């Protein structure tokens, strides 16, 4: 995370804390009312990928799906198994990239705010204009999560989520080509609007992801901007 991003996120959470902390005890039930005990989620995103690695920009799609649980007296403990994949074809220079992230997220919520840890798995690859693989590999790592739920009338929620995952070991298929994934940063702002009282929720949001990729000892900044819509289906147990 660069200094500007860190300062901006720090200011956002400071302002939220100043506004919301005095009402945390009263907010817990409001937030819990909008959360499901067990749920399945899927969302579809229009994705703009700005790639320094292949020196091109283009738009494609990505898919994310999750299995989650919220347990405890006020559903304060959350566990989410989440997978997101994208494959972008850059028409300008006939290159392409493919990315898959599989995260296990564990969070604890206090009123509006939640914090937690991530165990991450990643697959990444890029294809050059001549059709040859620049690289293709996979790795694992760990990270953190911080966020907040803001109740908006009834059971609707506005969610702000910040997640960072560092892939500590990346194994490229071609061992002669050195590749490393830097610290991935996701900033996600979404609204969760109930369609039925307890079963289904409409999810609309915007997510920005930055991912440095070190290829042959040179670092390239990858930026993905995603506007998405999805549905969550779940129930109370």
C-alpha positions, 0 to 999 in steps of 0.5 A: 500500500502506498503512502497516499492510499494509507493516509486516505484510508486512515482518514476515512476510518478516523471520520467513521469512528468519530461519527459512529463509535458513540452509538456502537452499542445501539448499532449492533442489533441494527447491523445484525438484522441485515446479516444472514447466518448462512449464505451464498453470494455471486456477483458479476462485474464489468472490469476495466484492467489497466495493465503496465505489464502488457502496456494496454488497457481494456474492459472485460468481466469477472465473477466472484462467488462466496459461501459465508457464515455469521455466528454469535449472539449478534452475528459478530463472527464472520467466516467467508470462503470467496473465489474471484476470477477474471480473464481480460483480452487486450485488443490493442496489442493482442495480449491477455491476462488471467487472475484467480483469487481464493480467500478465506476471510475470518472477521470479528465485528464490534458494532459497525466495524469489523477486523480480521485476517485472510488466508489467500491463494492466487493463480496468475498468468499473462500471454504475449502478443505472439501467443506465448506465455509470459508467465503462469503460476500460483502462490499462497499468502496472508493478509488483513481485512478492515471494514464497516457496515452502515444500516440504511433503513430497515435491513439495508446495509452500506458496506465499506471493505478494505482487504490486503493480501501478500502472496509470499511464495509464487511458483512460476511454471517456467523457473527460468522466468522470475515472477512475484506478486506484490501486496494486493489491495482491494477497496470495496464499497457496496450496498446490500438491499433486501429483496425478500425479508430474510432470504434474498439480497440485491448487491450493487457495488464498486471495487478497485484492486491494485496488484504489483507484479514483479516480472524479470525483476521489474515491478509493474502496477496492475489496476482493476476497477470493477462495477458489479451487481449480484445476489445473496441467498441465505437464511437464519438458523 
